[in-house]
Amino acid sequence: MMGGLEAAVAGASSPSWSQRVRAGRDLASFADVPEAAEALVGLLLDVEDAAVTRQTAEALARAGTVAAVRLIALAAAEADDHQTDWLQTGVHDALVEPDDVLDLAAVCRQLARDPNEAVRRGAAEISAWAVGAKC
């Protein structure tokens, strides 16, 4: 792994919520790298601080890649109600500035054909959030 990526992956397990938030932001552009993806899902499902969940979801939604949104979908399929609320808030935060976000609905349509049922289920949920954010 590269130095910056390695440091961000290490930051994902920090006891400091602010370091975990920073790790989520730093790792979002590496969503297609297995080590980063694993750390990002952990941050999306952070049980200690909702800010970590929210800001990691926002960073991934802003990245807007299929790999990034797929991680949000995986987390949404596993999340409890509290985590789901913060995942949704993070996605909504990213949609406030649509210039920086790919069309999440189009990405979710791609993920609707994913072989993993949890990804398909999570993508449907994200798609509903994106529609709700535009209303």
Backbone as numpy.savetxt, mean C-alpha at the origin, in Angstrom:
# Nx Ny Nz CAx CAy CAz Cx Cy Cz
21.23 -6.82 -2.00 20.38 -5.63 -2.00 21.26 -4.39 -2.00
20.74 -3.30 -2.49 21.44 -2.03 -2.48 21.40 -1.44 -1.08
22.33 -0.52 -0.80 22.42 0.07 0.53 21.15 0.77 0.98
20.57 1.63 0.14 19.36 2.36 0.51 18.17 1.45 0.70
18.05 0.49 -0.17 16.96 -0.48 -0.06 17.12 -1.30 1.21
18.34 -1.73 1.47 18.62 -2.52 2.67 18.29 -1.72 3.94
18.67 -0.45 3.96 18.39 0.40 5.12 16.89 0.59 5.30
16.16 0.77 4.19 14.71 0.95 4.28 14.02 -0.32 4.77
14.48 -1.47 4.30 13.91 -2.74 4.77 14.17 -2.89 6.27
15.36 -2.53 6.70 15.67 -2.59 8.14 14.79 -1.61 8.92
14.55 -0.43 8.37 13.70 0.56 9.04 12.27 0.11 9.20
11.84 -0.81 8.36 10.46 -1.30 8.43 10.18 -2.05 9.72
11.22 -2.55 10.37 11.01 -3.26 11.63 11.47 -2.44 12.84
11.67 -1.17 12.65 12.10 -0.29 13.73 11.01 -0.17 14.80
11.39 0.00 16.06 10.39 0.25 17.09 9.79 1.66 16.97
10.43 2.53 16.21 9.96 3.91 16.05 8.94 4.00 14.92
7.75 4.49 15.24 6.71 4.59 14.20 7.16 5.53 13.09
7.88 6.59 13.42 8.29 7.54 12.38 9.31 6.91 11.43
10.17 6.03 11.94 11.10 5.33 11.07 10.37 4.32 10.18
9.31 3.69 10.73 8.52 2.76 9.91 7.78 3.52 8.81
7.26 4.71 9.13 6.61 5.53 8.11 7.60 5.88 7.01
8.79 6.31 7.39 9.82 6.66 6.42 10.17 5.45 5.56
10.27 4.29 6.19 10.56 3.06 5.44 9.46 2.78 4.42
8.21 2.96 4.81 7.10 2.74 3.87 7.19 3.65 2.67
7.50 4.91 2.91 7.65 5.86 1.80 8.84 5.48 0.91
9.96 5.14 1.56 11.17 4.81 0.80 11.03 3.52 0.01
10.28 2.57 0.53 10.15 1.26 -0.13 9.08 1.24 -1.22
8.19 2.21 -1.24 7.06 2.17 -2.19 7.51 2.02 -3.64
8.61 2.64 -3.99 9.08 2.53 -5.39 9.75 1.19 -5.67
9.93 0.37 -4.64 10.53 -0.95 -4.79 9.51 -2.07 -4.57
8.24 -1.79 -4.80 7.18 -2.75 -4.51 7.34 -4.06 -5.27
8.07 -4.04 -6.36 8.26 -5.26 -7.15 9.47 -6.08 -6.70
10.20 -5.59 -5.70 11.35 -6.31 -5.15 10.84 -7.15 -3.97
11.04 -8.47 -4.01 10.45 -9.35 -2.99 10.72 -8.92 -1.53
11.95 -8.54 -1.21 12.26 -8.14 0.17 11.49 -6.88 0.57
11.38 -5.95 -0.36 10.64 -4.72 -0.10 9.15 -5.02 0.01
8.64 -5.88 -0.87 7.22 -6.22 -0.86 6.81 -6.84 0.47
7.63 -7.73 0.97 7.34 -8.37 2.26 7.30 -7.34 3.39
8.28 -6.44 3.38 8.31 -5.39 4.40 7.11 -4.45 4.26
6.75 -4.11 3.04 5.62 -3.20 2.81 4.30 -3.78 3.30
4.07 -5.06 3.05 2.83 -5.67 3.54 2.81 -5.61 5.07
3.95 -5.86 5.69 4.02 -5.73 7.15 3.70 -4.33 7.62
4.17 -3.33 6.89 3.88 -1.94 7.26 2.41 -1.60 7.03
1.84 -2.11 5.96 0.42 -1.87 5.70 -0.46 -2.47 6.79
0.01 -3.53 7.40 -0.76 -4.21 8.45 -0.17 -3.94 9.84
0.53 -2.81 9.98 1.17 -2.43 11.24 0.14 -2.42 12.37
0.40 -3.15 13.43 -0.55 -3.24 14.54 -0.29 -2.20 15.62
0.83 -1.51 15.52 1.19 -0.57 16.58 0.78 0.86 16.30
0.73 1.27 15.04 0.45 2.68 14.75 -0.27 2.83 13.41
-1.45 3.41 13.45 -2.25 3.60 12.24 -1.58 4.53 11.24
-0.72 5.44 11.70 -0.02 6.34 10.79 0.87 5.56 9.82
1.43 4.48 10.29 2.28 3.65 9.43 1.43 3.04 8.32
0.29 2.48 8.68 -0.62 1.90 7.69 -1.06 2.96 6.69
-1.53 4.07 7.19 -2.07 5.14 6.34 -1.02 5.68 5.37
0.14 6.02 5.88 1.14 6.66 5.03 1.81 5.68 4.07
1.90 4.42 4.46 2.43 3.41 3.53 1.43 3.18 2.40
0.15 3.10 2.73 -0.89 2.95 1.69 -0.88 4.14 0.74
-0.74 5.33 1.30 -0.69 6.53 0.45 0.52 6.48 -0.49
1.69 6.13 0.04 2.90 6.07 -0.79 2.75 5.04 -1.90
2.18 3.89 -1.59 1.99 2.86 -2.62 0.95 3.29 -3.65
-0.12 3.92 -3.21 -1.13 4.40 -4.16 -0.54 5.48 -5.06
0.29 6.33 -4.50 0.96 7.35 -5.32 1.92 6.71 -6.32
2.59 5.64 -5.92 3.47 4.93 -6.87 2.62 4.43 -8.04
1.43 3.90 -7.72 0.44 3.56 -8.73 0.77 2.40 -9.64
1.83 1.69 -9.37 2.18 0.55 -10.22 1.31 -0.65 -9.85
1.26 -1.60 -10.75 0.50 -2.82 -10.46 1.08 -3.49 -9.22
2.41 -3.55 -9.13 3.04 -4.19 -7.96 2.68 -3.46 -6.67
2.66 -2.14 -6.69 2.35 -1.36 -5.49 0.90 -1.55 -5.07
-0.01 -1.44 -6.01 -1.44 -1.58 -5.69 -1.75 -3.03 -5.30
-1.04 -3.97 -5.87 -1.22 -5.38 -5.49 -0.93 -5.58 -4.01
0.07 -4.90 -3.48 0.39 -5.02 -2.06 -0.72 -4.44 -1.19
-1.29 -3.32 -1.62 -2.43 -2.75 -0.88 -3.58 -3.75 -0.91
-3.80 -4.36 -2.07 -4.89 -5.34 -2.20 -4.67 -6.54 -1.28
-3.44 -7.04 -1.23 -3.14 -8.16 -0.33 -3.41 -7.77 1.12
-2.98 -6.57 1.49 -3.20 -6.11 2.87 -4.69 -5.92 3.14
-5.42 -5.36 2.18 -6.86 -5.13 2.38 -7.59 -6.45 2.59
-7.15 -7.49 1.92 -7.79 -8.80 2.08 -7.55 -9.40 3.46
-6.45 -9.03 4.11 -6.09 -9.57 5.42 -6.45 -8.65 6.59
-6.66 -7.39 6.31 -6.79 -6.37 7.35 -8.03 -6.54 8.21
-7.91 -6.13 9.47 -9.09 -6.04 10.32 -9.80 -4.72 9.99
-10.94 -4.48 10.61 -11.73 -3.28 10.28 -10.95 -1.99 10.51
-10.21 -1.94 11.61 -9.43 -0.74 11.94 -8.36 -0.49 10.87
-7.63 -1.53 10.51 -6.60 -1.39 9.49 -7.20 -1.02 8.14
-8.34 -1.62 7.82 -9.01 -1.31 6.56 -9.36 0.17 6.48
-9.85 0.72 7.58 -10.17 2.16 7.59 -8.95 3.00 7.24
-7.79 2.64 7.80 -6.58 3.42 7.57 -5.99 3.15 6.20
-6.14 1.94 5.67 -5.72 1.67 4.29 -6.55 2.55 3.34
-7.86 2.56 3.57 -8.74 3.36 2.73 -8.39 4.84 2.83
-8.12 5.33 4.02 -7.76 6.74 4.20 -6.48 7.06 3.45
-5.50 6.17 3.50 -4.26 6.38 2.77 -4.48 6.45 1.27
-5.31 5.57 0.74 -5.63 5.61 -0.69 -6.35 6.91 -1.02
-7.29 7.32 -0.19 -7.99 8.59 -0.42 -7.02 9.76 -0.38
-6.08 9.74 0.55 -5.08 10.81 0.63 -4.31 10.93 -0.68
-3.96 9.80 -1.28 -3.24 9.82 -2.54 -4.10 10.36 -3.67
-5.40 10.10 -3.62 -6.30 10.54 -4.69 -6.62 12.02 -4.64
-6.25 12.69 -3.56 -6.47 14.14 -3.44 -5.71 14.87 -4.53
-4.53 14.36 -4.89 -3.72 14.96 -5.94 -3.62 13.98 -7.10
-4.66 13.91 -7.93 -4.71 12.89 -8.97 -3.60 12.99 -10.02
-2.92 14.12 -10.11 -1.83 14.24 -11.07 -0.71 13.25 -10.77
-0.55 12.91 -9.50 0.54 12.05 -9.08 0.15 10.57 -9.01
-1.09 10.25 -9.33 -1.56 8.88 -9.15 -2.04 8.32 -10.48
-1.56 7.13 -10.79 -2.10 6.45 -11.97 -3.58 6.17 -11.73
-4.27 5.84 -12.75 -5.68 5.51 -12.64 -5.82 4.21 -11.85
-6.15 4.33 -10.57 -6.26 3.14 -9.72 -7.31 2.17 -10.23
-8.38 2.68 -10.82 -9.42 1.79 -11.34 -8.84 0.90 -12.44
-8.00 1.45 -13.31 -7.40 0.66 -14.38 -6.46 -0.40 -13.80
-5.68 -0.03 -12.79 -4.79 -0.99 -12.15 -5.61 -2.09 -11.48
-6.69 -1.69 -10.81 -7.55 -2.68 -10.15 -8.20 -3.63 -11.16
-8.53 -3.12 -12.34 -9.08 -4.00 -13.38 -8.05 -5.05 -13.78
-6.78 -4.66 -13.85 -5.72 -5.64 -14.15 -5.63 -6.67 -13.03
-5.69 -6.18 -11.79 -5.57 -7.07 -10.64 -6.79 -7.97 -10.47
-7.90 -7.62 -11.08 -9.11 -8.46 -11.01 -8.88 -9.80 -11.70
-7.82 -9.89 -12.50 -7.48 -11.14 -13.19 -6.29 -11.85 -12.53
-5.86 -11.36 -11.38 -4.73 -11.96 -10.68 -5.08 -13.38 -10.26
-4.14 -14.31 -10.33 -4.44 -15.69 -9.93 -4.72 -15.84 -8.43
-4.29 -14.90 -7.63 -4.49 -14.96 -6.18 -5.86 -14.36 -5.83
-6.71 -15.18 -5.24 -8.07 -14.73 -4.90 -8.06 -13.56 -3.92
-7.13 -13.54 -2.99 -7.05 -12.44 -2.02 -6.73 -11.13 -2.73
-5.88 -11.18 -3.74 -5.56 -9.97 -4.51 -6.80 -9.49 -5.25
-7.53 -10.42 -5.87 -8.76 -10.03 -6.59 -9.76 -9.38 -5.65
-9.92 -9.98 -4.47 -10.87 -9.44 -3.48 -10.42 -8.05 -3.00
-9.13 -7.91 -2.71 -8.61 -6.62 -2.25 -8.69 -5.56 -3.33
-8.43 -5.95 -4.58 -8.51 -5.00 -5.69 -9.93 -4.48 -5.87
-10.91 -5.35 -5.69 -12.31 -4.91 -5.78 -12.61 -3.88 -4.69
-12.06 -4.11 -3.51 -12.27 -3.18 -2.41 -11.61 -1.82 -2.71
-10.38 -1.84 -3.21 -9.68 -0.60 -3.54 -10.41 0.14 -4.65
-10.91 -0.58 -5.62 -11.66 0.04 -6.70 -12.88 0.77 -6.15
-13.57 0.16 -5.20 -14.73 0.81 -4.58 -14.29 2.06 -3.81
-13.13 2.01 -3.14 -12.63 3.19 -2.43 -12.35 4.32 -3.41
-11.74 3.97 -4.54 -11.39 5.00 -5.53 -12.64 5.66 -6.10
-13.67 4.87 -6.35 -14.94 5.42 -6.85 -15.56 6.31 -5.78
-15.55 5.86 -4.54 -16.09 6.64 -3.44 -15.36 7.95 -3.22
-14.06 7.97 -3.49 -13.27 9.17 -3.30 -13.61 10.23 -4.34
-14.10 9.81 -5.49 -14.42 10.76 -6.57 -15.80 11.36 -6.41
-16.61 10.79 -5.55 -17.99 11.27 -5.37 -18.01 12.55 -4.56
